[in-house]
Amino acid sequence: MTELGDLPIRDDLRGKTPYGAPQKPVRYALNVNENTHAIPEGVARHIVEALAGAVLGVNRYPDREFTALREALAGYLGHGLTAAGVWAANGSNEIIQQLLQAFGGPGRSVLGFPPTYSMHPIIASGTGTRWVTAERDADYALSPATVVAAIESTSPDLVFLCAPNNPTGTPVPLETIEAAYAATSGILFVDEAYAEFMPAGTPSALSLLPGRERLVVSRTMSKAFAFAGARVGYLAADPAVADALRLVRLPYHLSAFTQAAAVAALDHAPEMLAMVDDIVAQRDRLLTELPALGYRAFESHANFVLFDGLDDPQATFRALLERDILIRDVGLPGALRVTAGTEEETTAFLTALADLGPAGAR
Ligand SMILES: *Cc1c(COP(=O)(O)O)cnc(C)c1O
């Protein structure tokens, strides 16, 4: 059998490992931060009707400018945005890829602050962009001074901030984002995949967009919006950023089905987001109950919690899997990450963890 190394693959891809969060058929899948609540049946029906309409026109290419979707997304985001300042793709991962194709690439670099979203360095690698890193403050925080010092010492072409950060849940203060923008002459990209789970009143980087043409803020329908399977991510930025992405995107990159389904779902935004308060309550419950079980839980503004104090995270991961509960080993010492699910799922996780015995004893 041929092995990867036998193929004339790009030298810079040799020895790399692909993204590979386990996809296992378990009762409690709390490992990739999906919204674990099903979408409301009425909304599902409306989406199916929209898809049926799209089938009838599928002999033609879809709207290359996905205008209806961009208008719907701009309306959803608010902040005075219009369709011209919004761009969408097949998941925010494709948004990031297009951004690096346009502003990164061979000879260019992107600065990130690990531990952060594992796809950021992988997409950097795929686009031939050098991934440079800098340290965070204690408890994974990012102060303005820390970010500015890192930008000054590395002079990157792009800076990636993940706010709140995955896999730690850490919020990024708006002052840090403002300071990062002022310190770089490159693109500042803020990945806000979990923005809808932030405490009420927490400002979004969207509020910083006016007058900052190198700031790009991405969102996704995969998490709060309960639409992970549809693959829809988007960004807000100066309209000139969309012009840059038009140079690298594939023509008609968003299928007629994707556009129809997303527009129909956005028509029902309040219903699609109805479960966010429940999920936030379960996250807050994890933040209280994990310390009661003897673990340290890190502050989280997202729909997951990172906790540490485990002697052997892999052993705990496997013991939970034996109980049909899949969480995530993100490779941080003594730590695991769990998604806030329904009340029942969260109870199942906490009960199983308590059953495994006191923290530190495994
Ligand atoms: C889950 C996640 C995404 C979502 O990616 P999609 O391609 O939109 O599904 C993006 N960024 C971060 C930090 C994430 O955790």
The ligand as an SDF file (V2000), in Angstrom:
LIG
                    3D

 15 15  0  0  0  0  0  0  0  0999 V2000
  -15.7450   25.8280   16.3310 C   0  0  0  0  0  0  0  0  0  0  0  0
  -14.8870   26.9870   15.9770 C   0  0  0  0  0  0  0  0  0  0  0  0
  -15.0170   27.5930   14.7380 C   0  0  0  0  0  0  0  0  0  0  0  0
  -16.1040   27.1300   13.8120 C   0  0  0  0  0  0  0  0  0  0  0  0
  -15.6950   26.7020   12.6390 O   0  0  0  0  0  0  0  0  0  0  0  0
  -16.7630   26.4610   11.4750 P   0  0  0  0  0  0  0  0  0  0  0  0
  -15.8610   26.1810   10.3340 O   0  0  0  0  0  0  0  0  0  0  0  0
  -17.5330   27.7240   11.3310 O   0  0  0  0  0  0  0  0  0  0  0  0
  -17.6200   25.3150   11.8840 O   0  0  0  0  0  0  0  0  0  0  0  0
  -14.2280   28.6820   14.4380 C   0  0  0  0  0  0  0  0  0  0  0  0
  -13.3580   29.1650   15.3320 N   0  0  0  0  0  0  0  0  0  0  0  0
  -13.2380   28.6260   16.5400 C   0  0  0  0  0  0  0  0  0  0  0  0
  -12.3070   29.2170   17.5190 C   0  0  0  0  0  0  0  0  0  0  0  0
  -13.9820   27.5030   16.8950 C   0  0  0  0  0  0  0  0  0  0  0  0
  -13.8420   26.9520   18.0970 O   0  0  0  0  0  0  0  0  0  0  0  0
  1  2  1  0
  2  3  1  0
  2 14  2  0
  3  4  1  0
  3 10  2  0
  4  5  1  0
  5  6  1  0
  6  7  2  0
  6  8  1  0
  6  9  1  0
 10 11  1  0
 11 12  2  0
 12 13  1  0
 12 14  1  0
 14 15  1  0
M  END
$$$$
